[in-house]
Each structure stands twice: as structure tokens, then as C-alpha cells.
């Protein structure tokens, strides 16, 4: 499983370690973590057995690619946390977290349109 860019080449163990850091920096609740990984089958929150592993891995990789873009755009963890949860009229008052939970395509679009130059 891979996503575009250098994150796509990292082994899963490295992705999991980086994911744990992202969860802390974004202040994701257990429910938000489950939504962000998608494909939650209704089992216990944060129980890996309730996820479809390949989909969860892809989502982690995409979100890890998105994080430096958000840092560049928003500058601080506090501003990123606020942006992630604020409803937006252009998205039918959904928050970016809600949009990312609904579709990996929205996350891919953000990455493609706001990609940082090396």
C-alpha cells in the first residue's frame, strides 16, 4: 500500500509511529481517530480489528502527507486544530475532519492543490 510522495515509501511501522504523533498534534479524540481512518465497522473505538487495514493505512499515509501542508498554511497546532473542526459554508457547513472522514479523494485534492515545493 502506498500513497504518493516519500510517505508512500515508508514501512508501515514508521507510518504507525508518525500517526501517533499526528493524533497528539491534532488533538484527535478516539471517535475522530476512528472516523479519520475510515471503514470503521462499528466495533470498539480504537480497536484495530474493527478497521479494514489497507484503507486505514492509505488514510494514515494521506493525512501524514497533508500535515506539513497544514503547518505551512496555518502555522500552529492550535490554528490547525481549529481549522480541522470548523464548519465551512462551501462544504455544506461540514468541517475538514468530516470531509476527510467521508472521502480520501477530498484529502488527495487538498494535497494536490496545496503541495509544498521542495
Biopython code that builds the backbone (N, CA, C, O; Angstrom):
import numpy as np
from Bio.PDB.StructureBuilder import StructureBuilder

atoms = [
    (1, "UNK", "N", (0.858, -1.175, 0.000)),
    (1, "UNK", "CA", (0.000, 0.000, 0.000)),
    (1, "UNK", "C", (0.894, 1.224, 0.000)),
    (1, "UNK", "O", (1.857, 1.298, 0.763)),
    (2, "UNK", "N", (0.584, 2.158, -0.833)),
    (2, "UNK", "CA", (1.359, 3.387, -0.815)),
    (2, "UNK", "C", (0.491, 4.555, -1.243)),
    (2, "UNK", "O", (-0.539, 4.398, -1.898)),
    (3, "UNK", "N", (0.939, 5.703, -0.857)),
    (3, "UNK", "CA", (0.347, 6.956, -1.313)),
    (3, "UNK", "C", (1.469, 7.698, -2.012)),
    (3, "UNK", "O", (2.639, 7.349, -1.851)),
    (4, "UNK", "N", (1.134, 8.701, -2.771)),
    (4, "UNK", "CA", (2.154, 9.449, -3.499)),
    (4, "UNK", "C", (3.138, 10.098, -2.530)),
    (4, "UNK", "O", (2.781, 10.421, -1.397)),
    (5, "UNK", "N", (4.361, 10.284, -2.975)),
    (5, "UNK", "CA", (5.346, 11.018, -2.204)),
    (5, "UNK", "C", (6.160, 10.133, -1.279)),
    (5, "UNK", "O", (5.956, 8.919, -1.238)),
    (6, "UNK", "N", (7.094, 10.742, -0.526)),
    (6, "UNK", "CA", (8.015, 9.982, 0.316)),
    (6, "UNK", "C", (7.312, 9.196, 1.423)),
    (6, "UNK", "O", (7.813, 8.150, 1.836)),
    (7, "UNK", "N", (6.185, 9.664, 1.904)),
    (7, "UNK", "CA", (5.430, 8.929, 2.919)),
    (7, "UNK", "C", (5.028, 7.568, 2.357)),
    (7, "UNK", "O", (4.959, 6.585, 3.096)),
    (8, "UNK", "N", (4.767, 7.510, 1.075)),
    (8, "UNK", "CA", (4.345, 6.274, 0.426)),
    (8, "UNK", "C", (5.398, 5.183, 0.430)),
    (8, "UNK", "O", (5.070, 4.014, 0.224)),
    (9, "UNK", "N", (6.651, 5.533, 0.659)),
    (9, "UNK", "CA", (7.722, 4.541, 0.632)),
    (9, "UNK", "C", (8.107, 4.043, 2.018)),
    (9, "UNK", "O", (8.883, 3.095, 2.147)),
    (10, "UNK", "N", (7.573, 4.672, 3.047)),
    (10, "UNK", "CA", (7.923, 4.268, 4.413)),
    (10, "UNK", "C", (7.243, 2.954, 4.786)),
    (10, "UNK", "O", (6.119, 2.696, 4.357)),
    (11, "UNK", "N", (7.918, 2.117, 5.585)),
    (11, "UNK", "CA", (7.266, 0.892, 6.054)),
    (11, "UNK", "C", (6.126, 1.230, 7.021)),
    (11, "UNK", "O", (6.110, 2.301, 7.629)),
    (12, "UNK", "N", (5.196, 0.320, 7.150)),
    (12, "UNK", "CA", (4.018, 0.562, 7.982)),
    (12, "UNK", "C", (4.383, 0.889, 9.423)),
    (12, "UNK", "O", (3.717, 1.718, 10.042)),
    (13, "UNK", "N", (5.404, 0.273, 9.967)),
    (13, "UNK", "CA", (5.786, 0.551, 11.352)),
    (13, "UNK", "C", (6.146, 2.035, 11.527)),
    (13, "UNK", "O", (5.824, 2.629, 12.556)),
    (14, "UNK", "N", (6.800, 2.625, 10.547)),
    (14, "UNK", "CA", (7.140, 4.052, 10.605)),
    (14, "UNK", "C", (5.892, 4.907, 10.463)),
    (14, "UNK", "O", (5.771, 5.940, 11.121)),
    (15, "UNK", "N", (4.967, 4.490, 9.615)),
    (15, "UNK", "CA", (3.712, 5.217, 9.442)),
    (15, "UNK", "C", (2.929, 5.217, 10.750)),
    (15, "UNK", "O", (2.384, 6.246, 11.149)),
    (16, "UNK", "N", (2.873, 4.076, 11.413)),
    (16, "UNK", "CA", (2.135, 3.990, 12.681)),
    (16, "UNK", "C", (2.732, 4.909, 13.739)),
    (16, "UNK", "O", (1.998, 5.543, 14.497)),
    (17, "UNK", "N", (4.052, 4.983, 13.793)),
    (17, "UNK", "CA", (4.705, 5.875, 14.759)),
    (17, "UNK", "C", (4.394, 7.329, 14.443)),
    (17, "UNK", "O", (4.113, 8.112, 15.350)),
    (18, "UNK", "N", (4.440, 7.699, 13.174)),
    (18, "UNK", "CA", (4.124, 9.081, 12.780)),
    (18, "UNK", "C", (2.646, 9.380, 13.008)),
    (18, "UNK", "O", (2.294, 10.493, 13.401)),
    (19, "UNK", "N", (1.779, 8.398, 12.767)),
    (19, "UNK", "CA", (0.348, 8.576, 13.002)),
    (19, "UNK", "C", (0.093, 8.916, 14.465)),
    (19, "UNK", "O", (-0.705, 9.805, 14.763)),
    (20, "UNK", "N", (0.759, 8.220, 15.375)),
    (20, "UNK", "CA", (0.574, 8.503, 16.801)),
    (20, "UNK", "C", (0.912, 9.955, 17.121)),
    (20, "UNK", "O", (0.220, 10.591, 17.916)),
    (21, "UNK", "N", (1.960, 10.478, 16.514)),
    (21, "UNK", "CA", (2.326, 11.877, 16.719)),
    (21, "UNK", "C", (1.288, 12.830, 16.155)),
    (21, "UNK", "O", (0.952, 13.830, 16.788)),
    (22, "UNK", "N", (0.775, 12.525, 14.963)),
    (22, "UNK", "CA", (-0.259, 13.360, 14.338)),
    (22, "UNK", "C", (-1.505, 13.407, 15.220)),
    (22, "UNK", "O", (-2.101, 14.468, 15.402)),
    (23, "UNK", "N", (-1.892, 12.270, 15.759)),
    (23, "UNK", "CA", (-3.073, 12.193, 16.634)),
    (23, "UNK", "C", (-2.913, 13.158, 17.807)),
    (23, "UNK", "O", (-3.858, 13.859, 18.171)),
    (24, "UNK", "N", (-1.739, 13.194, 18.388)),
    (24, "UNK", "CA", (-1.477, 14.094, 19.517)),
    (24, "UNK", "C", (-1.484, 15.545, 19.056)),
    (24, "UNK", "O", (-2.128, 16.391, 19.675)),
    (25, "UNK", "N", (-0.767, 15.836, 17.965)),
    (25, "UNK", "CA", (-0.677, 17.225, 17.495)),
    (25, "UNK", "C", (-2.036, 17.770, 17.090)),
    (25, "UNK", "O", (-2.325, 18.938, 17.345)),
    (26, "UNK", "N", (-2.873, 16.957, 16.466)),
    (26, "UNK", "CA", (-4.196, 17.406, 16.036)),
    (26, "UNK", "C", (-5.231, 17.290, 17.151)),
    (26, "UNK", "O", (-6.359, 17.759, 16.996)),
    (27, "UNK", "N", (-4.863, 16.672, 18.267)),
    (27, "UNK", "CA", (-5.794, 16.517, 19.377)),
    (27, "UNK", "C", (-7.005, 15.667, 19.017)),
    (27, "UNK", "O", (-8.120, 15.967, 19.444)),
    (28, "UNK", "N", (-6.798, 14.613, 18.239)),
    (28, "UNK", "CA", (-7.917, 13.791, 17.791)),
    (28, "UNK", "C", (-8.459, 12.939, 18.930)),
    (28, "UNK", "O", (-7.700, 12.263, 19.624)),
    (29, "UNK", "N", (-9.754, 12.975, 19.115)),
    (29, "UNK", "CA", (-10.418, 12.131, 20.098)),
    (29, "UNK", "C", (-10.467, 10.694, 19.553)),
    (29, "UNK", "O", (-10.233, 10.483, 18.363)),
    (30, "UNK", "N", (-10.762, 9.718, 20.397)),
    (30, "UNK", "CA", (-10.907, 8.347, 19.874)),
    (30, "UNK", "C", (-11.938, 8.262, 18.749)),
    (30, "UNK", "O", (-11.718, 7.558, 17.763)),
    (31, "UNK", "N", (-13.040, 8.960, 18.883)),
    (31, "UNK", "CA", (-14.067, 8.941, 17.836)),
    (31, "UNK", "C", (-13.551, 9.563, 16.543)),
    (31, "UNK", "O", (-13.794, 9.039, 15.457)),
    (32, "UNK", "N", (-12.836, 10.685, 16.663)),
    (32, "UNK", "CA", (-12.266, 11.333, 15.481)),
    (32, "UNK", "C", (-11.226, 10.443, 14.813)),
    (32, "UNK", "O", (-11.174, 10.365, 13.586)),
    (33, "UNK", "N", (-10.398, 9.774, 15.610)),
    (33, "UNK", "CA", (-9.402, 8.849, 15.035)),
    (33, "UNK", "C", (-10.104, 7.769, 14.229)),
    (33, "UNK", "O", (-9.687, 7.439, 13.119)),
    (34, "UNK", "N", (-11.160, 7.225, 14.789)),
    (34, "UNK", "CA", (-11.891, 6.173, 14.078)),
    (34, "UNK", "C", (-12.484, 6.692, 12.781)),
    (34, "UNK", "O", (-12.427, 6.013, 11.755)),
    (35, "UNK", "N", (-13.050, 7.886, 12.817)),
    (35, "UNK", "CA", (-13.612, 8.474, 11.603)),
    (35, "UNK", "C", (-12.529, 8.765, 10.573)),
    (35, "UNK", "O", (-12.726, 8.525, 9.382)),
    (36, "UNK", "N", (-11.397, 9.276, 11.017)),
    (36, "UNK", "CA", (-10.322, 9.634, 10.093)),
    (36, "UNK", "C", (-9.742, 8.415, 9.396)),
    (36, "UNK", "O", (-9.295, 8.508, 8.252)),
    (37, "UNK", "N", (-9.744, 7.268, 10.076)),
    (37, "UNK", "CA", (-9.205, 6.055, 9.456)),
    (37, "UNK", "C", (-10.226, 5.392, 8.553)),
    (37, "UNK", "O", (-9.887, 4.484, 7.794)),
    (38, "UNK", "N", (-11.468, 5.834, 8.627)),
    (38, "UNK", "CA", (-12.496, 5.325, 7.729)),
    (38, "UNK", "C", (-12.764, 3.845, 7.914)),
    (38, "UNK", "O", (-12.080, 3.150, 8.666)),
    (39, "UNK", "N", (-13.762, 3.397, 7.215)),
    (39, "UNK", "CA", (-14.068, 1.973, 7.196)),
    (39, "UNK", "C", (-14.238, 1.400, 8.590)),
    (39, "UNK", "O", (-13.927, 0.233, 8.829)),
    (40, "UNK", "N", (-14.721, 2.199, 9.493)),
    (40, "UNK", "CA", (-14.981, 1.757, 10.861)),
    (40, "UNK", "C", (-16.217, 0.879, 10.831)),
    (40, "UNK", "O", (-17.278, 1.309, 10.379)),
    (41, "UNK", "N", (-16.084, -0.353, 11.312)),
    (41, "UNK", "CA", (-17.173, -1.317, 11.218)),
    (41, "UNK", "C", (-18.047, -1.382, 12.467)),
    (41, "UNK", "O", (-18.795, -2.343, 12.648)),
    (42, "UNK", "N", (-17.960, -0.382, 13.320)),
    (42, "UNK", "CA", (-18.861, -0.318, 14.455)),
    (42, "UNK", "C", (-18.408, -1.060, 15.694)),
    (42, "UNK", "O", (-19.171, -1.161, 16.655)),
    (43, "UNK", "N", (-17.200, -1.580, 15.705)),
    (43, "UNK", "CA", (-16.692, -2.245, 16.902)),
    (43, "UNK", "C", (-16.207, -1.224, 17.907)),
    (43, "UNK", "O", (-16.554, -0.045, 17.830)),
    (44, "UNK", "N", (-15.411, -1.677, 18.840)),
    (44, "UNK", "CA", (-14.888, -0.786, 19.874)),
    (44, "UNK", "C", (-14.000, 0.286, 19.245)),
    (44, "UNK", "O", (-13.212, 0.005, 18.342)),
    (45, "UNK", "N", (-14.139, 1.519, 19.736)),
    (45, "UNK", "CA", (-13.308, 2.628, 19.266)),
    (45, "UNK", "C", (-11.847, 2.273, 19.505)),
    (45, "UNK", "O", (-11.493, 1.756, 20.564)),
    (46, "UNK", "N", (-11.010, 2.549, 18.528)),
    (46, "UNK", "CA", (-9.563, 2.309, 18.579)),
    (46, "UNK", "C", (-9.181, 0.833, 18.589)),
    (46, "UNK", "O", (-8.021, 0.510, 18.844)),
    (47, "UNK", "N", (-10.107, -0.060, 18.323)),
    (47, "UNK", "CA", (-9.779, -1.478, 18.204)),
    (47, "UNK", "C", (-9.415, -1.740, 16.751)),
    (47, "UNK", "O", (-10.273, -1.700, 15.870)),
    (48, "UNK", "N", (-8.132, -2.010, 16.506)),
    (48, "UNK", "CA", (-7.641, -2.162, 15.139)),
    (48, "UNK", "C", (-8.427, -3.225, 14.370)),
    (48, "UNK", "O", (-8.566, -3.136, 13.150)),
    (49, "UNK", "N", (-8.927, -4.205, 15.068)),
    (49, "UNK", "CA", (-9.668, -5.283, 14.398)),
    (49, "UNK", "C", (-10.952, -4.779, 13.744)),
    (49, "UNK", "O", (-11.528, -5.475, 12.907)),
    (50, "UNK", "N", (-11.410, -3.582, 14.111)),
    (50, "UNK", "CA", (-12.638, -3.050, 13.528)),
    (50, "UNK", "C", (-12.384, -2.254, 12.254)),
    (50, "UNK", "O", (-13.329, -1.743, 11.653)),
    (51, "UNK", "N", (-11.135, -2.138, 11.833)),
    (51, "UNK", "CA", (-10.792, -1.388, 10.626)),
    (51, "UNK", "C", (-10.439, -2.323, 9.485)),
    (51, "UNK", "O", (-9.954, -3.435, 9.697)),
    (52, "UNK", "N", (-10.690, -1.857, 8.278)),
    (52, "UNK", "CA", (-10.160, -2.540, 7.113)),
    (52, "UNK", "C", (-8.742, -2.004, 6.934)),
    (52, "UNK", "O", (-8.546, -0.841, 6.581)),
    (53, "UNK", "N", (-7.787, -2.840, 7.175)),
    (53, "UNK", "CA", (-6.396, -2.426, 7.338)),
    (53, "UNK", "C", (-5.837, -1.644, 6.161)),
    (53, "UNK", "O", (-5.210, -0.604, 6.366)),
    (54, "UNK", "N", (-6.041, -2.106, 4.947)),
    (54, "UNK", "CA", (-5.470, -1.423, 3.783)),
    (54, "UNK", "C", (-6.029, -0.014, 3.654)),
    (54, "UNK", "O", (-5.279, 0.913, 3.348)),
    (55, "UNK", "N", (-7.315, 0.170, 3.877)),
    (55, "UNK", "CA", (-7.939, 1.501, 3.801)),
    (55, "UNK", "C", (-7.404, 2.405, 4.910)),
    (55, "UNK", "O", (-7.105, 3.574, 4.668)),
    (56, "UNK", "N", (-7.284, 1.870, 6.119)),
    (56, "UNK", "CA", (-6.765, 2.668, 7.232)),
    (56, "UNK", "C", (-5.325, 3.098, 6.971)),
    (56, "UNK", "O", (-4.949, 4.232, 7.267)),
    (57, "UNK", "N", (-4.525, 2.197, 6.418)),
    (57, "UNK", "CA", (-3.134, 2.548, 6.108)),
    (57, "UNK", "C", (-3.068, 3.653, 5.059)),
    (57, "UNK", "O", (-2.301, 4.605, 5.207)),
    (58, "UNK", "N", (-3.860, 3.533, 4.011)),
    (58, "UNK", "CA", (-3.891, 4.571, 2.976)),
    (58, "UNK", "C", (-4.282, 5.917, 3.580)),
    (58, "UNK", "O", (-3.657, 6.933, 3.278)),
    (59, "UNK", "N", (-5.296, 5.936, 4.420)),
    (59, "UNK", "CA", (-5.741, 7.185, 5.038)),
    (59, "UNK", "C", (-4.656, 7.779, 5.923)),
    (59, "UNK", "O", (-4.440, 8.991, 5.909)),
    (60, "UNK", "N", (-3.969, 6.937, 6.693)),
    (60, "UNK", "CA", (-2.867, 7.439, 7.521)),
    (60, "UNK", "C", (-1.804, 8.092, 6.650)),
    (60, "UNK", "O", (-1.328, 9.184, 6.958)),
    (61, "UNK", "N", (-1.435, 7.429, 5.569)),
    (61, "UNK", "CA", (-0.398, 7.964, 4.686)),
    (61, "UNK", "C", (-0.824, 9.306, 4.083)),
    (61, "UNK", "O", (-0.023, 10.237, 4.007)),
    (62, "UNK", "N", (-2.067, 9.400, 3.663)),
    (62, "UNK", "CA", (-2.557, 10.664, 3.096)),
    (62, "UNK", "C", (-2.562, 11.776, 4.140)),
    (62, "UNK", "O", (-2.138, 12.895, 3.853)),
    (63, "UNK", "N", (-3.033, 11.482, 5.334)),
    (63, "UNK", "CA", (-3.081, 12.504, 6.380)),
    (63, "UNK", "C", (-1.690, 12.943, 6.793)),
    (63, "UNK", "O", (-1.477, 14.111, 7.118)),
    (64, "UNK", "N", (-0.740, 12.018, 6.784)),
    (64, "UNK", "CA", (0.640, 12.388, 7.089)),
    (64, "UNK", "C", (1.249, 13.249, 5.986)),
    (64, "UNK", "O", (2.101, 14.093, 6.264)),
    (65, "UNK", "N", (0.829, 13.051, 4.749)),
    (65, "UNK", "CA", (1.265, 13.936, 3.659)),
    (65, "UNK", "C", (0.634, 15.315, 3.801)),
    (65, "UNK", "O", (1.253, 16.328, 3.475)),
    (66, "UNK", "N", (-0.593, 15.346, 4.287)),
    (66, "UNK", "CA", (-1.314, 16.615, 4.420)),
    (66, "UNK", "C", (-0.780, 17.472, 5.567)),
    (66, "UNK", "O", (-0.801, 18.700, 5.483)),
    (67, "UNK", "N", (-0.308, 16.841, 6.622)),
    (67, "UNK", "CA", (0.089, 17.596, 7.817)),
    (67, "UNK", "C", (1.092, 18.715, 7.548)),
    (67, "UNK", "O", (0.845, 19.832, 8.002)),
    (68, "UNK", "N", (2.203, 18.500, 6.844)),
    (68, "UNK", "CA", (3.137, 19.622, 6.624)),
    (68, "UNK", "C", (2.521, 20.753, 5.799)),
    (68, "UNK", "O", (2.905, 21.914, 5.945)),
    (69, "UNK", "N", (1.578, 20.413, 4.944)),
    (69, "UNK", "CA", (0.879, 21.454, 4.174)),
    (69, "UNK", "C", (0.055, 22.319, 5.119)),
    (69, "UNK", "O", (0.046, 23.545, 5.003)),
    (70, "UNK", "N", (-0.636, 21.673, 6.054)),
    (70, "UNK", "CA", (-1.434, 22.429, 7.021)),
    (70, "UNK", "C", (-0.550, 23.281, 7.929)),
    (70, "UNK", "O", (-0.921, 24.397, 8.293)),
    (71, "UNK", "N", (0.606, 22.761, 8.290)),
    (71, "UNK", "CA", (1.544, 23.544, 9.104)),
    (71, "UNK", "C", (1.974, 24.783, 8.328)),
    (71, "UNK", "O", (2.034, 25.876, 8.892)),
    (72, "UNK", "N", (2.274, 24.624, 7.040)),
    (72, "UNK", "CA", (2.680, 25.764, 6.227)),
    (72, "UNK", "C", (1.542, 26.778, 6.098)),
    (72, "UNK", "O", (1.778, 27.984, 6.166)),
    (73, "UNK", "N", (0.316, 26.300, 5.913)),
    (73, "UNK", "CA", (-0.827, 27.195, 5.724)),
    (73, "UNK", "C", (-1.284, 27.869, 7.010)),
    (73, "UNK", "O", (-1.646, 29.046, 7.005)),
    (74, "UNK", "N", (-1.268, 27.124, 8.110)),
    (74, "UNK", "CA", (-1.867, 27.638, 9.346)),
    (74, "UNK", "C", (-0.857, 28.004, 10.426)),
    (74, "UNK", "O", (-1.170, 28.792, 11.319)),
    (75, "UNK", "N", (0.333, 27.454, 10.360)),
    (75, "UNK", "CA", (1.412, 27.887, 11.231)),
    (75, "UNK", "C", (1.487, 27.291, 12.616)),
    (75, "UNK", "O", (2.593, 27.113, 13.127)),
    (76, "UNK", "N", (0.391, 26.977, 13.246)),
    (76, "UNK", "CA", (0.462, 26.471, 14.614)),
    (76, "UNK", "C", (-0.523, 25.318, 14.806)),
    (76, "UNK", "O", (-1.521, 25.199, 14.095)),
    (77, "UNK", "N", (-0.210, 24.475, 15.791)),
    (77, "UNK", "CA", (-1.095, 23.352, 16.093)),
    (77, "UNK", "C", (-2.482, 23.845, 16.494)),
    (77, "UNK", "O", (-3.490, 23.249, 16.114)),
    (78, "UNK", "N", (-2.531, 24.918, 17.252)),
    (78, "UNK", "CA", (-3.821, 25.444, 17.694)),
    (78, "UNK", "C", (-4.676, 25.868, 16.500)),
    (78, "UNK", "O", (-5.868, 25.564, 16.447)),
    (79, "UNK", "N", (-4.070, 26.566, 15.549)),
    (79, "UNK", "CA", (-4.826, 27.004, 14.368)),
    (79, "UNK", "C", (-5.249, 25.816, 13.496)),
    (79, "UNK", "O", (-6.339, 25.822, 12.925)),
    (80, "UNK", "N", (-4.392, 24.808, 13.396)),
    (80, "UNK", "CA", (-4.753, 23.603, 12.637)),
    (80, "UNK", "C", (-5.932, 22.911, 13.306)),
    (80, "UNK", "O", (-6.891, 22.530, 12.636)),
    (81, "UNK", "N", (-5.865, 22.747, 14.624)),
    (81, "UNK", "CA", (-6.964, 22.099, 15.361)),
    (81, "UNK", "C", (-8.278, 22.852, 15.155)),
    (81, "UNK", "O", (-9.329, 22.237, 14.976)),
    (82, "UNK", "N", (-8.217, 24.159, 15.180)),
    (82, "UNK", "CA", (-9.428, 24.965, 14.973)),
    (82, "UNK", "C", (-9.952, 24.775, 13.553)),
    (82, "UNK", "O", (-11.145, 24.547, 13.356)),
    (83, "UNK", "N", (-9.068, 24.867, 12.566)),
    (83, "UNK", "CA", (-9.471, 24.718, 11.171)),
    (83, "UNK", "C", (-10.093, 23.348, 10.917)),
    (83, "UNK", "O", (-11.099, 23.238, 10.215)),
    (84, "UNK", "N", (-9.495, 22.307, 11.487)),
    (84, "UNK", "CA", (-9.985, 20.949, 11.267)),
    (84, "UNK", "C", (-11.432, 20.759, 11.713)),
    (84, "UNK", "O", (-12.156, 19.940, 11.148)),
    (85, "UNK", "N", (-11.850, 21.513, 12.723)),
    (85, "UNK", "CA", (-13.160, 21.288, 13.330)),
    (85, "UNK", "C", (-14.206, 22.350, 12.978)),
    (85, "UNK", "O", (-15.374, 22.212, 13.340)),
    (86, "UNK", "N", (-13.797, 23.391, 12.285)),
    (86, "UNK", "CA", (-14.718, 24.483, 11.960)),
    (86, "UNK", "C", (-15.513, 24.161, 10.705)),
    (86, "UNK", "O", (-14.948, 23.800, 9.673)),
    (87, "UNK", "N", (-16.830, 24.296, 10.805)),
    (87, "UNK", "CA", (-17.685, 24.107, 9.636)),
    (87, "UNK", "C", (-17.405, 25.180, 8.599)),
    (87, "UNK", "O", (-17.016, 26.300, 8.929)),
    (88, "UNK", "N", (-17.609, 24.822, 7.347)),
    (88, "UNK", "CA", (-17.325, 25.740, 6.252)),
    (88, "UNK", "C", (-18.530, 25.762, 5.325)),
    (88, "UNK", "O", (-19.003, 24.712, 4.890)),
    (89, "UNK", "N", (-19.023, 26.948, 5.023)),
    (89, "UNK", "CA", (-20.221, 27.059, 4.180)),
    (89, "UNK", "C", (-20.000, 26.478, 2.784)),
    (89, "UNK", "O", (-20.950, 26.002, 2.163)),
    (90, "UNK", "N", (-18.771, 26.508, 2.282)),
    (90, "UNK", "CA", (-18.516, 25.941, 0.954)),
    (90, "UNK", "C", (-18.547, 24.410, 0.966)),
    (90, "UNK", "O", (-18.521, 23.774, -0.087)),
    (91, "UNK", "N", (-18.603, 23.826, 2.162)),
    (91, "UNK", "CA", (-18.668, 22.370, 2.302)),
    (91, "UNK", "C", (-19.966, 21.971, 3.014)),
    (91, "UNK", "O", (-19.994, 20.999, 3.769)),
    (92, "UNK", "N", (-21.043, 22.736, 2.762)),
    (92, "UNK", "CA", (-22.337, 22.482, 3.412)),
    (92, "UNK", "C", (-22.213, 22.463, 4.931)),
    (92, "UNK", "O", (-22.823, 21.633, 5.605)),
    (93, "UNK", "N", (-21.425, 23.377, 5.454)),
    (93, "UNK", "CA", (-21.168, 23.524, 6.891)),
    (93, "UNK", "C", (-20.506, 22.312, 7.538)),
    (93, "UNK", "O", (-20.564, 22.151, 8.757)),
    (94, "UNK", "N", (-19.884, 21.470, 6.741)),
    (94, "UNK", "CA", (-19.091, 20.363, 7.286)),
    (94, "UNK", "C", (-17.701, 20.888, 7.616)),
    (94, "UNK", "O", (-17.231, 21.866, 7.034)),
    (95, "UNK", "N", (-17.062, 20.223, 8.553)),
    (95, "UNK", "CA", (-15.689, 20.571, 8.910)),
    (95, "UNK", "C", (-14.726, 19.785, 8.020)),
    (95, "UNK", "O", (-15.114, 18.779, 7.426)),
    (96, "UNK", "N", (-13.476, 20.236, 7.926)),
    (96, "UNK", "CA", (-12.488, 19.445, 7.195)),
    (96, "UNK", "C", (-12.361, 18.017, 7.734)),
    (96, "UNK", "O", (-12.181, 17.080, 6.955)),
    (97, "UNK", "N", (-12.452, 17.841, 9.057)),
    (97, "UNK", "CA", (-12.409, 16.481, 9.601)),
    (97, "UNK", "C", (-13.539, 15.633, 9.036)),
    (97, "UNK", "O", (-13.329, 14.476, 8.671)),
    (98, "UNK", "N", (-14.728, 16.203, 8.966)),
    (98, "UNK", "CA", (-15.861, 15.466, 8.417)),
    (98, "UNK", "C", (-15.647, 15.141, 6.943)),
    (98, "UNK", "O", (-15.985, 14.048, 6.489)),
    (99, "UNK", "N", (-15.091, 16.079, 6.204)),
    (99, "UNK", "CA", (-14.839, 15.842, 4.779)),
    (99, "UNK", "C", (-13.782, 14.757, 4.575)),
    (99, "UNK", "O", (-13.933, 13.892, 3.712)),
    (100, "UNK", "N", (-12.708, 14.807, 5.374)),
    (100, "UNK", "CA", (-11.662, 13.795, 5.256)),
    (100, "UNK", "C", (-12.184, 12.420, 5.649)),
    (100, "UNK", "O", (-11.776, 11.410, 5.075)),
    (101, "UNK", "N", (-13.082, 12.381, 6.626)),
    (101, "UNK", "CA", (-13.661, 11.104, 7.052)),
    (101, "UNK", "C", (-14.543, 10.508, 5.964)),
    (101, "UNK", "O", (-14.636, 9.287, 5.838)),
    (102, "UNK", "N", (-15.188, 11.358, 5.183)),
    (102, "UNK", "CA", (-16.096, 10.887, 4.133)),
    (102, "UNK", "C", (-15.375, 10.331, 2.920)),
    (102, "UNK", "O", (-15.852, 9.392, 2.284)),
    (103, "UNK", "N", (-14.208, 10.919, 2.594)),
    (103, "UNK", "CA", (-13.590, 10.562, 1.322)),
    (103, "UNK", "C", (-12.088, 10.803, 1.319)),
    (103, "UNK", "O", (-11.612, 11.852, 1.751)),
    (104, "UNK", "N", (-11.359, 9.825, 0.830)),
    (104, "UNK", "CA", (-9.924, 10.047, 0.641)),
    (104, "UNK", "C", (-9.686, 11.003, -0.524)),
    (104, "UNK", "O", (-8.633, 11.635, -0.603)),
    (105, "UNK", "N", (-10.656, 11.113, -1.424)),
    (105, "UNK", "CA", (-10.491, 11.997, -2.583)),
    (105, "UNK", "C", (-10.381, 13.463, -2.163)),
    (105, "UNK", "O", (-9.628, 14.223, -2.771)),
    (106, "UNK", "N", (-11.111, 13.858, -1.149)),
    (106, "UNK", "CA", (-11.033, 15.239, -0.674)),
    (106, "UNK", "C", (-9.633, 15.509, -0.119)),
    (106, "UNK", "O", (-9.054, 16.566, -0.372)),
    (107, "UNK", "N", (-9.095, 14.555, 0.634)),
    (107, "UNK", "CA", (-7.741, 14.698, 1.178)),
    (107, "UNK", "C", (-6.721, 14.743, 0.047)),
    (107, "UNK", "O", (-5.800, 15.560, 0.072)),
    (108, "UNK", "N", (-6.880, 13.877, -0.936)),
    (108, "UNK", "CA", (-5.979, 13.894, -2.097)),
    (108, "UNK", "C", (-6.037, 15.245, -2.815)),
    (108, "UNK", "O", (-5.012, 15.773, -3.246)),
    (109, "UNK", "N", (-7.241, 15.793, -2.938)),
    (109, "UNK", "CA", (-7.408, 17.089, -3.599)),
    (109, "UNK", "C", (-6.638, 18.165, -2.844)),
    (109, "UNK", "O", (-5.947, 18.978, -3.458)),
    (110, "UNK", "N", (-6.750, 18.179, -1.517)),
    (110, "UNK", "CA", (-6.002, 19.156, -0.722)),
    (110, "UNK", "C", (-4.504, 19.017, -0.954)),
    (110, "UNK", "O", (-3.805, 20.011, -1.152)),
    (111, "UNK", "N", (-4.020, 17.794, -0.929)),
    (111, "UNK", "CA", (-2.588, 17.554, -1.119)),
    (111, "UNK", "C", (-2.154, 18.022, -2.502)),
    (111, "UNK", "O", (-1.137, 18.702, -2.636)),
    (112, "UNK", "N", (-2.910, 17.668, -3.517)),
    (112, "UNK", "CA", (-2.548, 18.035, -4.894)),
    (112, "UNK", "C", (-2.577, 19.539, -5.118)),
    (112, "UNK", "O", (-1.745, 20.070, -5.855)),
    (113, "UNK", "N", (-3.520, 20.231, -4.494)),
    (113, "UNK", "CA", (-3.685, 21.660, -4.743)),
    (113, "UNK", "C", (-2.867, 22.562, -3.832)),
    (113, "UNK", "O", (-2.698, 23.747, -4.117)),
    (114, "UNK", "N", (-2.369, 22.016, -2.756)),
    (114, "UNK", "CA", (-1.586, 22.837, -1.829)),
    (114, "UNK", "C", (-0.208, 22.243, -1.565)),
    (114, "UNK", "O", (0.457, 22.597, -0.591)),
    (115, "UNK", "N", (0.213, 21.335, -2.445)),
    (115, "UNK", "CA", (1.522, 20.666, -2.273)),
    (115, "UNK", "C", (2.634, 21.701, -2.152)),
    (115, "UNK", "O", (2.684, 22.675, -2.904)),
    (116, "UNK", "N", (3.520, 21.469, -1.195)),
    (116, "UNK", "CA", (4.656, 22.359, -0.985)),
    (116, "UNK", "C", (5.747, 22.035, -1.989)),
    (116, "UNK", "O", (5.963, 20.875, -2.340)),
    (117, "UNK", "N", (6.414, 23.049, -2.435)),
    (117, "UNK", "CA", (7.554, 22.850, -3.325)),
    (117, "UNK", "C", (8.764, 22.482, -2.479)),
    (117, "UNK", "O", (8.952, 23.034, -1.395)),
    (118, "UNK", "N", (9.606, 21.533, -2.974)),
    (118, "UNK", "CA", (10.795, 21.141, -2.198)),
    (118, "UNK", "C", (11.804, 22.259, -2.070)),
    (118, "UNK", "O", (12.850, 22.079, -1.447)),
]
sb = StructureBuilder()
sb.init_structure("model")
sb.init_model(0)
sb.init_chain("A")
sb.init_seg("    ")
for serial, (resi, resn, name, xyz) in enumerate(atoms, 1):
    if name == "N":
        sb.init_residue(resn, " ", resi, " ")
    sb.init_atom(name, np.array(xyz, "f"), 0.0, 1.0, " ", f" {name:<3s}", serial, name[0])
structure = sb.get_structure()
